[in-house]
Structure formats: C-alpha cells, structure tokens
Amino acid sequence: MSRAQRRMVITGMLATVTALGIGGAVLVARRAVSPATSTDLEQLGRYGEVPSFALTERSGRRVTRESLRGSIWVVDFIYTKCTESCPIQSLELAQLQREFTGAADLRLVSITVDPAHDTPEVLRTYAARYGASDRWWFLTGEKQAIYCLAREGFRLAVVDPRSAEPPDCRRVSWLAPAAAWASHGSQGLVMHSARVALVDRRGQIRAYHVATDQDSMARLRANLRQLLGVPAGRKG
C-alpha cells in the first residue's frame, strides 16, 4: 500500500471515530436535556404533585387539596384588578365551563395573587361577571401561602413589585415552565404567569397550557377530554 493510500485509510478511520464520538455526545446531551420545554409541558405527563394547601373560596368555605381529590381540575392564577392576561384567562375558563357542562367531576380553580384586595366579596363580584357556577372556585388567603403554592407547588412565576422581599418558600423545584407573563399593566400591581395547569384526580399536575394562546388551549381541551374520558367530538 502506497503512502498516499495509507494516508487516505487513516483519514477515513479518524473521520469515522469523530462521527461516532459526536453521535455519542449528541445522544448523551439529548438524554440530559430537561423535559421542561413549552411543547413537552403541553403533553400529558407527570410534573409533580400539588402540595397541601388551605385557602378560602368566595363563598367563605375552606378549600384544601383534599377538597379537590377525585376531581379533574384546571387551575390558574389571576387578580381582579388585572386588565392584561387575566380577563383572557377568565374568559377561557368560562368557555371551558360551558363546553364541559356534563363533566360532573371537573372543577375550575382561580387563585388570586392579590389577596389583600381580593376578599371573598370582591371575588364573588368578579365571578358573577364571568357567569361562574359552583363548579368554578375562586380562592384567596394568606399571601405567602398563595405565592409559595404558585411558585413551589405549580412552578409558576409570580412577582409583586410592591413587596420588599419575595416569600421564603425554602424549596426549589427542578421543573420550571418558561414564564408566560402578564404585562405590568393593571396599575403595575402584580406580574404573573398566564399558564393554566391541568391536575388529575390524584392531585398530580399532568400538563401546562398558555391561556392566551388558542392553539395551546385547544391542546388543553384534548388533554382534558382524555383525563375525563370524554370521546373526541363530544361535549363534556
């Protein structure tokens, strides 16, 4: 074999080894990638369990995680003075209430991120504006408990620029959906995620969807039908 031929053979072997190395590195990288991408989060999966909580519904009754066990629930975080994403979020939940009237085990849950203002009485007025039935709960309570529930329990961003320090929740979760912020409109009160979370009968978070995105909400409806056992094309 000539020197030129040997050089070609060696070059080919090096190229093969390099390609295999790159392929292996890509495979390892793919395995290491966190599943917390926007698309992944809209697929039915298991993204953690909702922790224990105790809040007050607009009716004045106490609501806990156990109050919702056995139900499929769609959860969002809003506040009544919000003029940006919150009206859209509430309109979307109102539409879900109409579409799934026959799903007795479906609950819609809206939790205020401005509890100092959003008392049960204020929430009753807000709920009436959207025609909320007793299957759609509006919750308020202690601010730190709500913010820690949003951040730690549901992994959803919320920031009150009026607060000197964020609440100390003593825990950091590995799963963090990309923030879907409401803008700082609404008198500049609170910035929060416009995502809704889909929770199953055991309190497991199964998907996240963006209320301000129609395609995302269409995927929520498909996921909701699957968890409820409602055939596609049939109303709840």
C-alpha positions in Angstrom: 0.0 0.0 0.0 1.4 3.4 -1.0 1.9 6.2 1.4 -1.0 8.2 -0.2 -3.3 5.2 0.2 -2.3 4.7 3.8 -3.0 8.4 4.5 -6.5 8.1 3.0 -7.3 5.0 5.1 -6.1 6.7 8.3 -8.1 9.9 7.4 -11.2 7.8 6.9 -10.8 6.0 10.2 -10.3 9.3 12.0 -13.5 10.6 10.4 -15.4 7.6 11.5 -14.2 7.8 15.1 -15.0 11.5 15.2 -18.5 10.9 13.8 -19.1 8.2 16.4 -17.9 10.5 19.2 -20.1 13.3 18.1 -23.1 11.0 17.8 -22.5 9.7 21.3 -22.2 13.2 22.6 -25.4 14.2 21.0 -27.2 11.1 22.4 -25.9 11.9 25.9 -26.9 15.5 25.5 -30.4 14.5 24.5 -30.7 12.3 27.5 -29.6 15.2 29.7 -32.0 17.8 28.4 -34.6 18.8 30.9 -38.2 17.9 29.7 -39.4 21.3 30.8 -39.9 22.8 27.4 -43.1 24.5 26.4 -44.1 21.8 23.9 -43.3 18.9 26.3 -45.3 20.6 29.1 -48.5 20.5 26.9 -48.2 16.8 26.6 -49.8 14.6 29.2 -47.2 13.7 31.7 -46.5 13.8 35.4 -45.0 17.1 36.5 -45.3 16.8 40.3 -47.9 16.6 43.0 -49.8 19.6 44.2 -48.8 20.2 47.8 -51.2 20.6 50.7 -52.8 24.0 51.0 -55.7 25.7 52.7 -57.4 28.7 51.1 -60.8 30.4 51.3 -63.4 30.2 48.5 -65.5 33.2 47.5 -68.4 31.5 49.4 -66.4 31.7 52.6 -65.8 28.0 52.9 -62.3 26.5 53.4 -60.8 24.7 50.4 -57.9 22.3 50.7 -56.1 19.9 48.3 -58.3 17.1 49.7 -61.4 19.1 48.7 -60.4 18.5 45.1 -59.3 14.9 45.3 -61.3 12.8 43.0 -61.9 15.7 40.6 -60.1 16.8 37.4 -59.2 20.5 37.9 -57.9 23.3 35.7 -56.0 25.9 37.8 -54.9 29.5 37.0 -53.6 32.5 39.0 -55.3 35.8 38.4 -56.3 39.0 40.3 -59.4 41.2 39.8 -57.6 44.5 39.1 -55.6 42.8 36.3 -56.5 44.2 32.8 -54.0 42.3 30.8 -54.0 38.5 30.7 -56.5 37.9 33.5 -59.6 38.7 31.5 -58.5 36.4 28.8 -57.7 33.6 31.3 -61.2 34.0 32.9 -62.9 34.1 29.5 -61.2 30.8 28.6 -62.2 29.2 31.9 -65.8 30.4 31.3 -65.7 28.8 27.9 -64.5 25.5 29.4 -67.3 25.7 31.9 -69.8 25.9 29.1 -68.2 23.2 26.9 -67.9 20.7 29.7 -71.3 21.1 31.4 -71.8 17.4 31.6 -68.5 16.6 33.4 -69.6 16.5 37.0 -66.1 15.8 38.3 -64.5 18.8 36.5 -63.5 21.8 38.7 -62.1 25.1 37.6 -60.0 26.9 40.2 -58.8 30.5 40.0 -56.5 31.7 42.8 -55.9 35.4 43.3 -52.3 36.7 43.6 -53.6 40.0 45.2 -55.3 38.6 48.3 -55.1 41.9 50.2 -57.6 43.4 47.8 -59.4 40.2 46.5 -61.5 39.3 49.5 -64.3 36.7 49.1 -66.8 39.5 48.5 -64.6 41.0 45.7 -64.2 37.6 44.2 -67.9 37.0 44.3 -68.5 40.1 42.2 -65.7 39.1 39.8 -67.0 35.5 39.5 -70.5 36.8 38.7 -69.1 38.9 35.8 -68.0 35.6 34.1 -71.0 33.6 35.0 -69.1 31.2 37.3 -71.1 28.3 38.6 -70.4 26.4 41.8 -68.0 24.2 39.8 -65.7 27.2 39.3 -64.0 28.1 42.6 -62.2 31.4 43.3 -59.7 31.2 46.1 -58.0 33.8 48.3 -55.9 33.5 51.5 -52.6 34.4 53.1 -50.2 36.0 50.5 -47.2 33.9 51.4 -49.1 30.7 51.2 -50.5 31.7 47.8 -47.2 32.8 46.3 -45.4 29.6 47.6 -48.2 27.5 46.2 -47.8 29.2 42.8 -44.0 29.0 42.7 -43.3 25.8 44.5 -46.5 23.8 44.1 -47.3 24.7 40.5 -43.9 26.1 39.4 -45.5 29.2 38.0 -43.9 32.7 38.2 -45.4 35.4 40.2 -43.8 38.7 41.4 -45.3 41.6 43.4 -43.1 44.6 42.8 -44.6 46.3 45.8 -43.1 43.7 48.2 -39.6 44.4 49.6 -38.7 40.7 49.6 -40.1 37.6 47.9 -41.7 35.0 50.1 -39.3 32.4 51.6 -40.6 29.1 50.5 -37.4 27.1 51.4 -37.6 24.9 48.4 -36.5 25.0 44.7 -38.1 22.7 42.1 -36.2 21.3 39.1 -39.2 21.9 36.8 -39.8 25.5 35.8 -42.0 26.2 32.9 -40.9 29.2 30.8 -42.5 32.3 32.3 -45.7 33.4 30.4 -46.0 36.8 32.0 -48.9 39.1 32.2 -47.6 42.5 31.4 -47.0 45.2 34.1 -50.3 46.9 33.1 -53.2 46.7 35.6 -51.8 49.6 37.6 -48.4 47.9 37.8 -49.6 45.6 40.6 -48.5 42.0 40.0 -46.7 40.1 37.3 -47.7 36.5 37.0 -47.8 33.6 34.6 -50.7 33.2 32.2 -50.4 29.5 32.2 -53.1 27.1 33.4 -52.3 23.8 35.0 -54.2 20.6 34.4 -54.5 18.4 37.5 -55.8 14.8 37.8 -57.9 13.1 40.3 -54.9 12.2 42.5 -53.6 15.8 42.6 -50.8 15.2 40.0 -50.0 18.0 37.6 -50.4 16.5 34.2 -49.9 19.4 31.8 -49.4 23.2 31.4 -51.1 25.4 28.8 -51.0 29.1 28.0 -54.4 30.7 28.3 -53.5 33.5 25.8 -52.6 31.0 23.1 -55.6 29.5 21.2 -53.6 26.5 19.9 -52.4 25.8 23.4 -55.9 25.9 24.8 -57.1 23.5 22.0 -54.5 21.1 23.2 -55.7 21.6 26.8 -59.2 20.6 25.7 -57.9 17.4 24.1 -56.0 16.6 27.3 -59.0 17.4 29.4 -61.2 15.1 27.4 -58.7 12.3 27.8 -58.5 12.6 31.5 -62.3 12.9 31.8 -62.8 10.0 29.5 -64.9 12.1 27.1 -64.7 10.9 23.5 -63.3 13.4 21.0 -66.1 15.4 19.2 -68.5 15.0 22.1 -69.1 17.8 24.6 -68.4 17.2 28.2 
